[in-house]
Amino acid sequence: MILYTTVPQDLIFQEDADCYQKQRVVQLNGVSLLVNGTGENDWTIVRVLSTNPNHYLLESFVPGQKIPYISDCL
């Protein structure tokens, strides 16, 4: 099968389901974030889930940025 598309390959051929088990939705400073657990002490921001457009402009919530693990922000 040949796909002629501009959609990135990783969106078409997604990873295994076990990769998503490390992800979690957290609230940090009133902003909903989808984070991926990269270790015991930090998370990496995957996506901002807020409906407020101003939250997407904050430099502290850029996808790919590491944030410290805080157990009470769940």
ABEGO torsion letter per residue (X at the ends): XBBBBABBAAAABBBBAAAAAABBBBBBGGBBBBBBBABAABBBBABBABABAAAAABAAABBGBBBBBBAAAX
